Amino acid sequence: MTRFWAYAREAFEAIWRNRARSMLTMLGMIIGTASVIAVLGIGKAASGGISGTLNSLGNPGFFVSVDPEQDDPAAAAIQYRDAALVAADDADIVAHVFPTYQRNFHIVANGTDYIGTAVSQTDYIVDSLQLREGRRIDSSDVATAARVCLLGEPMERRFFGSGQALGATVRIDGTRFRVIGVYSDATSSIFSSAGGTDYAEMPYSTFHELVPGPVDSLNLYAQPGKTLDDVRTAVVATLRHAHGPHAAYQVQDALAFEGAFIKTIGVVGIGLTAIGGVALLVAGIGVMNIMLVSVTERTREIGIRKAIGGSRRDIVLQFLMEAVILSLIGGGLGMLLGIAIVLLAYGVVSGLLGPAPIPWLIIVATAAGFSTFVGVIFGTYPAMRAGKMDPIQALRS
């Protein structure tokens, strides 16, 4: 252990003697490590933010819609009554089924006119969207097609200002609705810009009375253990029996789609991290180059060490120690720079995609691991070259 610390001290002295050259060599490590940490940290935070936002919607279930590529989509249009038909005929496959709607309506409230979005909702609530005040739609609202609605906070501000919508009246497509709840604003600005909570929500039965034609889709929740293929086979057969054998439908698993989306973001993050790793590879080549120069410059010193009894192992360890310390210093500075970049970017990321924890343990371990790896791998050849030198030839150089 004493010898180990002696080699470490000599390595620091050699780095300090050639500090300008060492600093330029470490610059590659600094940039490479900072790039990997910044991409990894921001990517993980972004993925976690998107995942958290999507998870707040709960399990959306399956969605059945008309295939627009068929010869006669109008003939296959899903009707309001088809929800009850599927619930009755496929009760062993489908646990819940509801018609879904989304339309833009002329909405008037508090003297303000606005063309806004309205969506249907059921009494079977699976999401975890936060209510700022009021209540969600319940079974009595659906059963009676009640003229009640919930507003997103952006829509409330548009019509009433903040905190004044609960119990107020709005007219949607000329029909009076009483506001029974207000959703909290979306934490993710991307989610909000995509229509996060900027809408009015009403019972699907009430929506049907406003728009008595075909529904947009059927929202299904399968019985435990039933798969997408089970749902597709049963429900499509039922709908074809009602609308004709040539009717074609699309059945999508929204939860699987969200999972694939999150997985894709993770793969992109890994790819970007790998690109940042190229900078570390270049930095490693720089470390190897500077160590080869150091071996050449210190050939006579190597010959003297061997002449007085220094072993090949001691020479190799001395130069390998210098390469590793050079890499660790550069990696440490790069880690600090990368962490600073992540902290500066986190505010923007959380504002766009929602808050998410940053995996600092993974980030620090990655930085330390990459730095040590580069030092050992790219420092081994110069160290082995120094260890193989013939002492007589080295003394003559």
NULOVEX-987675 format. One record per residue (C-alpha): residue number from 0; x, y, z. Coordinates in steps of 0.02 Angstrom, whole numbers, plus 32768, in hexadecimal, padded with zeros to 4 digits. Example, Ala and Ser with C-alpha at 12.3 -4.5 7.8 and 13.67 -1.06 7.14 Angstrom:
<pts>
pt torza = 0, px = 8267, py = 7F1F, pz = 8186 $
pt torza = 1, px = 82AC, py = 7FCB, pz = 8165 $
</pts>
This chain:
<pts>
pt torza = 0, px = 8000, py = 8000, pz = 8000 $
pt torza = 1, px = 8093, py = 8075, pz = 8025 $
pt torza = 2, px = 80D7, py = 8054, pz = 7F77 $
pt torza = 3, px = 802C, py = 8074, pz = 7F2D $
pt torza = 4, px = 8021, py = 8120, pz = 7F7E $
pt torza = 5, px = 80D4, py = 8145, pz = 7F49 $
pt torza = 6, px = 80A5, py = 8123, pz = 7E95 $
pt torza = 7, px = 800A, py = 818F, pz = 7EA7 $
pt torza = 8, px = 8074, py = 821F, pz = 7EEA $
pt torza = 9, px = 80EF, py = 820D, pz = 7E5B $
pt torza = 10, px = 805E, py = 820C, pz = 7DDF $
pt torza = 11, px = 801C, py = 82B0, pz = 7E26 $
pt torza = 12, px = 80CA, py = 82FB, pz = 7E1E $
pt torza = 13, px = 80DE, py = 82C6, pz = 7D68 $
pt torza = 14, px = 8033, py = 830E, pz = 7D3C $
pt torza = 15, px = 805D, py = 83B1, pz = 7D94 $
pt torza = 16, px = 8107, py = 83C0, pz = 7D3F $
pt torza = 17, px = 80AF, py = 83B9, pz = 7C97 $
pt torza = 18, px = 8011, py = 840F, pz = 7CCF $
pt torza = 19, px = 7FEE, py = 846D, pz = 7C2D $
pt torza = 20, px = 7FFA, py = 83CE, pz = 7BC8 $
pt torza = 21, px = 7F99, py = 836C, pz = 7C4B $
pt torza = 22, px = 7F0F, py = 83EE, pz = 7C4E $
pt torza = 23, px = 7EFA, py = 83E6, pz = 7B91 $
pt torza = 24, px = 7EF2, py = 8328, pz = 7B9D $
pt torza = 25, px = 7E71, py = 8330, pz = 7C29 $
pt torza = 26, px = 7E08, py = 83A9, pz = 7BC2 $
pt torza = 27, px = 7DCF, py = 8319, pz = 7B56 $
pt torza = 28, px = 7D9D, py = 82B7, pz = 7BF2 $
pt torza = 29, px = 7D44, py = 834E, pz = 7C39 $
pt torza = 30, px = 7CDE, py = 8369, pz = 7B9B $
pt torza = 31, px = 7CBA, py = 82B0, pz = 7B82 $
pt torza = 32, px = 7C84, py = 828F, pz = 7C36 $
pt torza = 33, px = 7C1C, py = 832E, pz = 7C3D $
pt torza = 34, px = 7BC5, py = 82FD, pz = 7B9A $
pt torza = 35, px = 7B9A, py = 824F, pz = 7BD8 $
pt torza = 36, px = 7B5B, py = 828E, pz = 7C81 $
pt torza = 37, px = 7AF6, py = 831C, pz = 7C34 $
pt torza = 38, px = 7AA2, py = 82AD, pz = 7BB3 $
pt torza = 39, px = 7A85, py = 8220, pz = 7C2F $
pt torza = 40, px = 7A41, py = 8292, pz = 7CB8 $
pt torza = 41, px = 79D1, py = 82FB, pz = 7C48 $
pt torza = 42, px = 7996, py = 8260, pz = 7BEA $
pt torza = 43, px = 7968, py = 8205, pz = 7C8A $
pt torza = 44, px = 790F, py = 829E, pz = 7CCF $
pt torza = 45, px = 78AF, py = 82B7, pz = 7C2D $
pt torza = 46, px = 787E, py = 8200, pz = 7C24 $
pt torza = 47, px = 7845, py = 8202, pz = 7CDA $
pt torza = 48, px = 77E1, py = 82A2, pz = 7CBF $
pt torza = 49, px = 7786, py = 825D, pz = 7C28 $
pt torza = 50, px = 7768, py = 81B8, pz = 7C80 $
pt torza = 51, px = 7721, py = 8210, pz = 7D18 $
pt torza = 52, px = 76AD, py = 827A, pz = 7CAE $
pt torza = 53, px = 766D, py = 81E4, pz = 7C4D $
pt torza = 54, px = 765A, py = 817D, pz = 7CEC $
pt torza = 55, px = 75E9, py = 8204, pz = 7D34 $
pt torza = 56, px = 756C, py = 81D3, pz = 7CAD $
pt torza = 57, px = 7561, py = 8123, pz = 7CF3 $
pt torza = 58, px = 753F, py = 808C, pz = 7C85 $
pt torza = 59, px = 74DF, py = 80CF, pz = 7BEE $
pt torza = 60, px = 74A8, py = 801F, pz = 7BBD $
pt torza = 61, px = 7482, py = 7FEE, pz = 7B09 $
pt torza = 62, px = 7438, py = 805C, pz = 7A82 $
pt torza = 63, px = 73CF, py = 801C, pz = 79F1 $
pt torza = 64, px = 73B9, py = 808F, pz = 795C $
pt torza = 65, px = 7384, py = 807F, pz = 78A6 $
pt torza = 66, px = 740F, py = 8052, pz = 782C $
pt torza = 67, px = 7411, py = 80E7, pz = 77B4 $
pt torza = 68, px = 7464, py = 8080, pz = 772A $
pt torza = 69, px = 73CD, py = 8012, pz = 7709 $
pt torza = 70, px = 7359, py = 802A, pz = 7674 $
pt torza = 71, px = 72C5, py = 8071, pz = 76D4 $
pt torza = 72, px = 72F7, py = 80BA, pz = 777E $
pt torza = 73, px = 724C, py = 810A, pz = 7795 $
pt torza = 74, px = 71F5, py = 8061, pz = 7791 $
pt torza = 75, px = 7269, py = 8022, pz = 781B $
pt torza = 76, px = 7253, py = 80BD, pz = 7889 $
pt torza = 77, px = 7246, py = 8091, pz = 7941 $
pt torza = 78, px = 71A0, py = 80C6, pz = 798E $
pt torza = 79, px = 7177, py = 80F4, pz = 7A41 $
pt torza = 80, px = 7111, py = 8055, pz = 7A56 $
pt torza = 81, px = 71A9, py = 7FEA, pz = 7A27 $
pt torza = 82, px = 71F2, py = 8007, pz = 7AD4 $
pt torza = 83, px = 7160, py = 7FAC, pz = 7B25 $
pt torza = 84, px = 7167, py = 7F26, pz = 7A9D $
pt torza = 85, px = 721F, py = 7F01, pz = 7ABE $
pt torza = 86, px = 7204, py = 7F04, pz = 7B7B $
pt torza = 87, px = 7179, py = 7E81, pz = 7B6B $
pt torza = 88, px = 71C6, py = 7E0F, pz = 7AE6 $
pt torza = 89, px = 727B, py = 7E13, pz = 7B24 $
pt torza = 90, px = 7263, py = 7E1A, pz = 7BE0 $
pt torza = 91, px = 72E0, py = 7D8B, pz = 7BF6 $
pt torza = 92, px = 7366, py = 7DF1, pz = 7B9D $
pt torza = 93, px = 7339, py = 7EA7, pz = 7BC1 $
pt torza = 94, px = 7322, py = 7EE9, pz = 7C71 $
pt torza = 95, px = 72F3, py = 7F9D, pz = 7C43 $
pt torza = 96, px = 72C9, py = 7FF3, pz = 7BA0 $
pt torza = 97, px = 729E, py = 80A9, pz = 7B7E $
pt torza = 98, px = 7287, py = 8116, pz = 7AE4 $
pt torza = 99, px = 7303, py = 81A4, pz = 7AD3 $
pt torza = 100, px = 72F0, py = 8251, pz = 7A84 $
pt torza = 101, px = 735A, py = 82E9, pz = 7A66 $
pt torza = 102, px = 7318, py = 8383, pz = 7A0C $
pt torza = 103, px = 7337, py = 843C, pz = 79FC $
pt torza = 104, px = 729F, py = 849F, pz = 7A34 $
pt torza = 105, px = 726C, py = 8554, pz = 7A43 $
pt torza = 106, px = 727B, py = 8573, pz = 7AFE $
pt torza = 107, px = 7233, py = 860E, pz = 7B51 $
pt torza = 108, px = 7249, py = 8641, pz = 7C06 $
pt torza = 109, px = 7253, py = 86E2, pz = 7C69 $
pt torza = 110, px = 7241, py = 8749, pz = 7BCB $
pt torza = 111, px = 72D1, py = 86F2, pz = 7B71 $
pt torza = 112, px = 72BF, py = 868D, pz = 7AD1 $
pt torza = 113, px = 733F, py = 8608, pz = 7AA7 $
pt torza = 114, px = 7350, py = 8573, pz = 7A32 $
pt torza = 115, px = 7391, py = 84F1, pz = 7AAA $
pt torza = 116, px = 73A7, py = 8436, pz = 7ABA $
pt torza = 117, px = 732B, py = 83C7, pz = 7B16 $
pt torza = 118, px = 734A, py = 8310, pz = 7B40 $
pt torza = 119, px = 72DF, py = 8285, pz = 7B86 $
pt torza = 120, px = 72FF, py = 8231, pz = 7C2D $
pt torza = 121, px = 72BB, py = 819B, pz = 7C89 $
pt torza = 122, px = 7299, py = 8172, pz = 7D3E $
pt torza = 123, px = 7322, py = 80EE, pz = 7D35 $
pt torza = 124, px = 73B8, py = 815A, pz = 7D62 $
pt torza = 125, px = 7466, py = 8110, pz = 7D46 $
pt torza = 126, px = 74D3, py = 81AB, pz = 7D3A $
pt torza = 127, px = 7522, py = 820B, pz = 7DC9 $
pt torza = 128, px = 7505, py = 82BB, pz = 7D85 $
pt torza = 129, px = 74FF, py = 8337, pz = 7E13 $
pt torza = 130, px = 7462, py = 8399, pz = 7E3A $
pt torza = 131, px = 747E, py = 8446, pz = 7E7E $
pt torza = 132, px = 73CB, py = 844C, pz = 7EBC $
pt torza = 133, px = 7324, py = 83F5, pz = 7EA4 $
pt torza = 134, px = 7306, py = 833F, pz = 7E74 $
pt torza = 135, px = 7314, py = 82C6, pz = 7DE4 $
pt torza = 136, px = 7284, py = 8282, pz = 7D7B $
pt torza = 137, px = 7224, py = 81F6, pz = 7DD3 $
pt torza = 138, px = 71A9, py = 816D, pz = 7DA2 $
pt torza = 139, px = 7110, py = 81D8, pz = 7DC1 $
pt torza = 140, px = 7152, py = 825C, pz = 7D48 $
pt torza = 141, px = 7166, py = 81D7, pz = 7CC2 $
pt torza = 142, px = 70BE, py = 8183, pz = 7CE5 $
pt torza = 143, px = 705D, py = 8226, pz = 7CDA $
pt torza = 144, px = 70C6, py = 8278, pz = 7C51 $
pt torza = 145, px = 70DD, py = 8308, pz = 7CC9 $
pt torza = 146, px = 710A, py = 83B3, pz = 7C86 $
pt torza = 147, px = 71A9, py = 83BF, pz = 7CED $
pt torza = 148, px = 725D, py = 83DA, pz = 7CBA $
pt torza = 149, px = 730D, py = 83EC, pz = 7CFA $
pt torza = 150, px = 7386, py = 846F, pz = 7CBA $
pt torza = 151, px = 7441, py = 846F, pz = 7CAC $
pt torza = 152, px = 7495, py = 84FE, pz = 7D08 $
pt torza = 153, px = 74CB, py = 8555, pz = 7C66 $
pt torza = 154, px = 7416, py = 8558, pz = 7C2A $
pt torza = 155, px = 73DA, py = 8595, pz = 7CD4 $
pt torza = 156, px = 7454, py = 8628, pz = 7CCB $
pt torza = 157, px = 7419, py = 8651, pz = 7C1B $
pt torza = 158, px = 7364, py = 8662, pz = 7C50 $
pt torza = 159, px = 7361, py = 868E, pz = 7D08 $
pt torza = 160, px = 740D, py = 86B4, pz = 7D4A $
pt torza = 161, px = 745D, py = 8645, pz = 7DCC $
pt torza = 162, px = 73F2, py = 85EF, pz = 7E4F $
pt torza = 163, px = 7347, py = 8629, pz = 7E14 $
pt torza = 164, px = 7305, py = 859E, pz = 7DA5 $
pt torza = 165, px = 72C0, py = 8520, pz = 7E23 $
pt torza = 166, px = 7201, py = 8527, pz = 7E20 $
pt torza = 167, px = 71FF, py = 85A0, pz = 7D8E $
pt torza = 168, px = 719F, py = 8585, pz = 7CEC $
pt torza = 169, px = 71EB, py = 8571, pz = 7C3F $
pt torza = 170, px = 7194, py = 8557, pz = 7B99 $
pt torza = 171, px = 71DD, py = 84CF, pz = 7B2C $
pt torza = 172, px = 7192, py = 84C8, pz = 7A7E $
pt torza = 173, px = 70FF, py = 852D, pz = 7AC2 $
pt torza = 174, px = 70DC, py = 84B6, pz = 7B55 $
pt torza = 175, px = 70EE, py = 84F1, pz = 7C09 $
pt torza = 176, px = 7169, py = 8490, pz = 7C76 $
pt torza = 177, px = 7193, py = 84A4, pz = 7D2D $
pt torza = 178, px = 724C, py = 849A, pz = 7D5A $
pt torza = 179, px = 7266, py = 8414, pz = 7DDF $
pt torza = 180, px = 7324, py = 840E, pz = 7DE2 $
pt torza = 181, px = 73C5, py = 8460, pz = 7DA7 $
pt torza = 182, px = 7463, py = 8400, pz = 7D7B $
pt torza = 183, px = 750C, py = 843D, pz = 7DB5 $
pt torza = 184, px = 7579, py = 847D, pz = 7D29 $
pt torza = 185, px = 75EF, py = 8401, pz = 7CD8 $
pt torza = 186, px = 769F, py = 83FE, pz = 7D22 $
pt torza = 187, px = 76EA, py = 83DA, pz = 7C78 $
pt torza = 188, px = 76E4, py = 8468, pz = 7BFC $
pt torza = 189, px = 76EF, py = 83EF, pz = 7B69 $
pt torza = 190, px = 765C, py = 838F, pz = 7BB0 $
pt torza = 191, px = 7602, py = 8434, pz = 7BC8 $
pt torza = 192, px = 7628, py = 8472, pz = 7B18 $
pt torza = 193, px = 75E7, py = 83CC, pz = 7AD4 $
pt torza = 194, px = 7541, py = 83F3, pz = 7B28 $
pt torza = 195, px = 756E, py = 83B1, pz = 7BD4 $
pt torza = 196, px = 74E3, py = 83FF, pz = 7C3D $
pt torza = 197, px = 74A2, py = 8485, pz = 7BC7 $
pt torza = 198, px = 73F8, py = 8436, pz = 7BA9 $
pt torza = 199, px = 7349, py = 841D, pz = 7BEB $
pt torza = 200, px = 7314, py = 836F, pz = 7C21 $
pt torza = 201, px = 7264, py = 8329, pz = 7C29 $
pt torza = 202, px = 7211, py = 827D, pz = 7C3F $
pt torza = 203, px = 7214, py = 8216, pz = 7B9F $
pt torza = 204, px = 7156, py = 8201, pz = 7BA9 $
pt torza = 205, px = 7143, py = 82BD, pz = 7BA8 $
pt torza = 206, px = 71BD, py = 82CC, pz = 7B18 $
pt torza = 207, px = 7152, py = 8250, pz = 7AB5 $
pt torza = 208, px = 70BB, py = 82C2, pz = 7AC8 $
pt torza = 209, px = 7120, py = 8353, pz = 7A83 $
pt torza = 210, px = 716A, py = 82EB, pz = 79F5 $
pt torza = 211, px = 70F0, py = 825C, pz = 79D2 $
pt torza = 212, px = 7152, py = 8214, pz = 793E $
pt torza = 213, px = 71E0, py = 8194, pz = 793C $
pt torza = 214, px = 725C, py = 8193, pz = 79CB $
pt torza = 215, px = 7317, py = 81AF, pz = 79B5 $
pt torza = 216, px = 7349, py = 8108, pz = 7A00 $
pt torza = 217, px = 7324, py = 8089, pz = 7A87 $
pt torza = 218, px = 738F, py = 8088, pz = 7B22 $
pt torza = 219, px = 739F, py = 7FD7, pz = 7B68 $
pt torza = 220, px = 73E8, py = 7F8B, pz = 7C06 $
pt torza = 221, px = 7409, py = 7ED1, pz = 7BFB $
pt torza = 222, px = 73E1, py = 7E4D, pz = 7C7B $
pt torza = 223, px = 7479, py = 7E14, pz = 7CE1 $
pt torza = 224, px = 74EC, py = 7DA6, pz = 7C7A $
pt torza = 225, px = 74A4, py = 7DD8, pz = 7BD1 $
pt torza = 226, px = 751C, py = 7E19, pz = 7B4D $
pt torza = 227, px = 7512, py = 7E91, pz = 7ABC $
pt torza = 228, px = 74F7, py = 7DFE, pz = 7A44 $
pt torza = 229, px = 7466, py = 7DBD, pz = 7AAE $
pt torza = 230, px = 7414, py = 7E69, pz = 7AAD $
pt torza = 231, px = 7432, py = 7E82, pz = 79F3 $
pt torza = 232, px = 73E9, py = 7DDA, pz = 79C3 $
pt torza = 233, px = 734D, py = 7DE8, pz = 7A2E $
pt torza = 234, px = 7322, py = 7EA0, pz = 7A15 $
pt torza = 235, px = 7343, py = 7EA6, pz = 795A $
pt torza = 236, px = 72D5, py = 7E0C, pz = 7943 $
pt torza = 237, px = 7248, py = 7E60, pz = 79A4 $
pt torza = 238, px = 7256, py = 7F02, pz = 7941 $
pt torza = 239, px = 725A, py = 7EA6, pz = 789B $
pt torza = 240, px = 71BE, py = 7E49, pz = 78CC $
pt torza = 241, px = 716A, py = 7EF2, pz = 78E6 $
pt torza = 242, px = 71B5, py = 7F51, pz = 7852 $
pt torza = 243, px = 71D9, py = 7ECC, pz = 77D0 $
pt torza = 244, px = 7264, py = 7E4D, pz = 77AF $
pt torza = 245, px = 72CF, py = 7EC8, pz = 774D $
pt torza = 246, px = 72D9, py = 7F4B, pz = 77D9 $
pt torza = 247, px = 738D, py = 7F64, pz = 7811 $
pt torza = 248, px = 73C7, py = 7FA7, pz = 78B9 $
pt torza = 249, px = 7469, py = 7FD6, pz = 7911 $
pt torza = 250, px = 7487, py = 7F9D, pz = 79C4 $
pt torza = 251, px = 7516, py = 7FF3, pz = 7A1F $
pt torza = 252, px = 7562, py = 7FD6, pz = 7ACA $
pt torza = 253, px = 7582, py = 8088, pz = 7B06 $
pt torza = 254, px = 75EB, py = 804F, pz = 7B9B $
pt torza = 255, px = 765E, py = 7FE7, pz = 7B2C $
pt torza = 256, px = 766F, py = 807C, pz = 7AB7 $
pt torza = 257, px = 76A2, py = 80EB, pz = 7B48 $
pt torza = 258, px = 771F, py = 8068, pz = 7B82 $
pt torza = 259, px = 776A, py = 805D, pz = 7AD4 $
pt torza = 260, px = 7777, py = 811A, pz = 7ACE $
pt torza = 261, px = 77D3, py = 8122, pz = 7B74 $
pt torza = 262, px = 7845, py = 8093, pz = 7B3D $
pt torza = 263, px = 786D, py = 80EF, pz = 7A9C $
pt torza = 264, px = 789E, py = 818A, pz = 7AFE $
pt torza = 265, px = 7911, py = 811C, pz = 7B69 $
pt torza = 266, px = 7963, py = 80D1, pz = 7ACE $
pt torza = 267, px = 797F, py = 8180, pz = 7A86 $
pt torza = 268, px = 79CF, py = 81B4, pz = 7B2A $
pt torza = 269, px = 7A43, py = 811E, pz = 7B26 $
pt torza = 270, px = 7A72, py = 8147, pz = 7A73 $
pt torza = 271, px = 7A9B, py = 81FB, pz = 7A9F $
pt torza = 272, px = 7B01, py = 81BF, pz = 7B34 $
pt torza = 273, px = 7B61, py = 814B, pz = 7AC0 $
pt torza = 274, px = 7B85, py = 81DE, pz = 7A4E $
pt torza = 275, px = 7BC9, py = 823B, pz = 7AE4 $
pt torza = 276, px = 7C33, py = 81A1, pz = 7B08 $
pt torza = 277, px = 7C8C, py = 81BE, pz = 7A62 $
pt torza = 278, px = 7CD6, py = 825B, pz = 7AB0 $
pt torza = 279, px = 7D18, py = 81EE, pz = 7B3D $
pt torza = 280, px = 7D65, py = 8178, pz = 7ABE $
pt torza = 281, px = 7DBF, py = 820A, pz = 7A6D $
pt torza = 282, px = 7DF6, py = 8244, pz = 7B1B $
pt torza = 283, px = 7E39, py = 8196, pz = 7B3E $
pt torza = 284, px = 7EA1, py = 819C, pz = 7AA0 $
pt torza = 285, px = 7EE5, py = 8243, pz = 7ADC $
pt torza = 286, px = 7F15, py = 81F4, pz = 7B83 $
pt torza = 287, px = 7F6E, py = 8167, pz = 7B29 $
pt torza = 288, px = 7FCA, py = 81E1, pz = 7ABA $
pt torza = 289, px = 8007, py = 824E, pz = 7B4B $
pt torza = 290, px = 803D, py = 81B4, pz = 7BAD $
pt torza = 291, px = 80A2, py = 8174, pz = 7B19 $
pt torza = 292, px = 80F6, py = 821E, pz = 7B12 $
pt torza = 293, px = 8117, py = 8214, pz = 7BCD $
pt torza = 294, px = 8165, py = 8167, pz = 7BBB $
pt torza = 295, px = 81D5, py = 81A6, pz = 7B30 $
pt torza = 296, px = 820C, py = 823E, pz = 7B94 $
pt torza = 297, px = 8232, py = 81D5, pz = 7C2E $
pt torza = 298, px = 828E, py = 8147, pz = 7BDA $
pt torza = 299, px = 832E, py = 8168, pz = 7C3A $
pt torza = 300, px = 82CD, py = 8170, pz = 7CDE $
pt torza = 301, px = 8280, py = 80C6, pz = 7CB6 $
pt torza = 302, px = 832E, py = 807F, pz = 7C93 $
pt torza = 303, px = 8371, py = 80BF, pz = 7D3A $
pt torza = 304, px = 82DC, py = 8075, pz = 7D98 $
pt torza = 305, px = 82F7, py = 7FCC, pz = 7D48 $
pt torza = 306, px = 83B3, py = 7FD4, pz = 7D63 $
pt torza = 307, px = 839E, py = 7FEB, pz = 7E1F $
pt torza = 308, px = 8324, py = 7F59, pz = 7E2D $
pt torza = 309, px = 827C, py = 7F9E, pz = 7DF7 $
pt torza = 310, px = 820D, py = 7F13, pz = 7DB2 $
pt torza = 311, px = 81A7, py = 7F17, pz = 7D14 $
pt torza = 312, px = 810C, py = 7F13, pz = 7D80 $
pt torza = 313, px = 8144, py = 7FB0, pz = 7DDE $
pt torza = 314, px = 8161, py = 8011, pz = 7D3D $
pt torza = 315, px = 80B9, py = 7FDC, pz = 7CF5 $
pt torza = 316, px = 805F, py = 800B, pz = 7D96 $
pt torza = 317, px = 80B5, py = 80B5, pz = 7D9D $
pt torza = 318, px = 807F, py = 80EA, pz = 7CEE $
pt torza = 319, px = 7FD4, py = 8099, pz = 7CFA $
pt torza = 320, px = 7FB7, py = 80F9, pz = 7D9C $
pt torza = 321, px = 7FE3, py = 819C, pz = 7D43 $
pt torza = 322, px = 7F67, py = 8177, pz = 7CB5 $
pt torza = 323, px = 7EDB, py = 814B, pz = 7D2E $
pt torza = 324, px = 7EF6, py = 81E5, pz = 7D9A $
pt torza = 325, px = 7EFA, py = 8251, pz = 7CFD $
pt torza = 326, px = 7E54, py = 8206, pz = 7CC7 $
pt torza = 327, px = 7E05, py = 8213, pz = 7D74 $
pt torza = 328, px = 7E31, py = 82CA, pz = 7D85 $
pt torza = 329, px = 7DEA, py = 82EF, pz = 7CD9 $
pt torza = 330, px = 7D53, py = 8282, pz = 7CFC $
pt torza = 331, px = 7D36, py = 82D6, pz = 7DA4 $
pt torza = 332, px = 7D39, py = 8384, pz = 7D59 $
pt torza = 333, px = 7CCA, py = 8347, pz = 7CCB $
pt torza = 334, px = 7C52, py = 82FE, pz = 7D49 $
pt torza = 335, px = 7C42, py = 83A5, pz = 7DA3 $
pt torza = 336, px = 7C26, py = 83FD, pz = 7CFE $
pt torza = 337, px = 7BA6, py = 837B, pz = 7CC8 $
pt torza = 338, px = 7B47, py = 8387, pz = 7D6D $
pt torza = 339, px = 7B43, py = 8444, pz = 7D5B $
pt torza = 340, px = 7AFA, py = 8433, pz = 7CAC $
pt torza = 341, px = 7A76, py = 83B8, pz = 7CEA $
pt torza = 342, px = 7A44, py = 842B, pz = 7D79 $
pt torza = 343, px = 7A37, py = 84C0, pz = 7D04 $
pt torza = 344, px = 79D0, py = 845E, pz = 7C85 $
pt torza = 345, px = 7960, py = 8408, pz = 7D04 $
pt torza = 346, px = 78F2, py = 84A1, pz = 7D1C $
pt torza = 347, px = 78CD, py = 84A8, pz = 7C63 $
pt torza = 348, px = 78B1, py = 83EC, pz = 7C56 $
pt torza = 349, px = 783C, py = 83E4, pz = 7CEC $
pt torza = 350, px = 77DB, py = 8479, pz = 7CA9 $
pt torza = 351, px = 77C4, py = 8427, pz = 7BFF $
pt torza = 352, px = 77AD, py = 8370, pz = 7C30 $
pt torza = 353, px = 7782, py = 836F, pz = 7CE9 $
pt torza = 354, px = 77EF, py = 8354, pz = 7D83 $
pt torza = 355, px = 7854, py = 82B4, pz = 7D91 $
pt torza = 356, px = 78E3, py = 827A, pz = 7E03 $
pt torza = 357, px = 7994, py = 827F, pz = 7DBD $
pt torza = 358, px = 79F3, py = 81DA, pz = 7DDB $
pt torza = 359, px = 7A8E, py = 8228, pz = 7E28 $
pt torza = 360, px = 7AD5, py = 8180, pz = 7E62 $
pt torza = 361, px = 7AD2, py = 813D, pz = 7DB0 $
pt torza = 362, px = 7B1D, py = 81DE, pz = 7D6D $
pt torza = 363, px = 7BAD, py = 81E4, pz = 7DEA $
pt torza = 364, px = 7BCF, py = 8129, pz = 7DD6 $
pt torza = 365, px = 7BD1, py = 813D, pz = 7D19 $
pt torza = 366, px = 7C4B, py = 81CD, pz = 7D20 $
pt torza = 367, px = 7CC2, py = 8173, pz = 7D97 $
pt torza = 368, px = 7CB4, py = 80D0, pz = 7D36 $
pt torza = 369, px = 7CD5, py = 8120, pz = 7C8D $
pt torza = 370, px = 7D6A, py = 8183, pz = 7CD0 $
pt torza = 371, px = 7DBB, py = 80EA, pz = 7D1F $
pt torza = 372, px = 7D95, py = 8081, pz = 7C84 $
pt torza = 373, px = 7DE6, py = 8100, pz = 7C0F $
pt torza = 374, px = 7E7F, py = 8111, pz = 7C80 $
pt torza = 375, px = 7E9A, py = 8055, pz = 7C8F $
pt torza = 376, px = 7E75, py = 8026, pz = 7BDA $
pt torza = 377, px = 7ED3, py = 80B3, pz = 7B85 $
pt torza = 378, px = 7F5F, py = 80BA, pz = 7C06 $
pt torza = 379, px = 7F87, py = 8000, pz = 7BFF $
pt torza = 380, px = 7FE6, py = 8000, pz = 7B59 $
pt torza = 381, px = 805D, py = 808F, pz = 7B85 $
pt torza = 382, px = 8079, py = 8042, pz = 7C30 $
pt torza = 383, px = 809D, py = 7F97, pz = 7BE4 $
pt torza = 384, px = 8113, py = 7FE8, pz = 7B68 $
pt torza = 385, px = 8171, py = 803C, pz = 7BF5 $
pt torza = 386, px = 817A, py = 7F98, pz = 7C56 $
pt torza = 387, px = 81C2, py = 7F39, pz = 7BC1 $
pt torza = 388, px = 8254, py = 7FB1, pz = 7BA8 $
pt torza = 389, px = 8303, py = 7F69, pz = 7BB1 $
pt torza = 390, px = 8361, py = 7FC6, pz = 7C3B $
pt torza = 391, px = 8405, py = 7FCF, pz = 7BD9 $
pt torza = 392, px = 83B0, py = 8016, pz = 7B3E $
pt torza = 393, px = 834D, py = 808D, pz = 7BAA $
pt torza = 394, px = 83EC, py = 80CE, pz = 7BFF $
pt torza = 395, px = 8440, py = 80EA, pz = 7B57 $
pt torza = 396, px = 83AF, py = 8152, pz = 7B12 $
</pts>
